[in-house]
Amino acid sequence: MTDFFGNQPAVFAASIIALAYLTPWDRRVFFLEWLCTHDTRLACKKDDMPGSIHRALKKWFASLPEWDALQEYERIISEIIWWRDLKDETLAWMLAA
């Protein structure tokens, strides 16, 4: 990690947690389930408290090369947006399946 990256893993982790906890509960549960299975190196459980997930994300981002961390950050933010924008009917269909 170069000095340029500095505190960025903590910033990435904090913004992901903040955005996740702004999503409705049912969608957040699905997002956290996806997040904790997204990469085997990301050691978290969807039931972990926000602080535990934050620490896991911070450690995981710090372990990645800068470019990979940036790509993963964008991917995770996109996933949050996908769950946030998911139509209620589609979510109900997913839950019924």
Summary of the structure (lengths in Angstrom):
residues: 97
radius of gyration: 13.9
end to end distance: 43.5
largest distance: 48.5
contacts: 244
relative contact order: 0.17
helix: 72%
strand: 0%
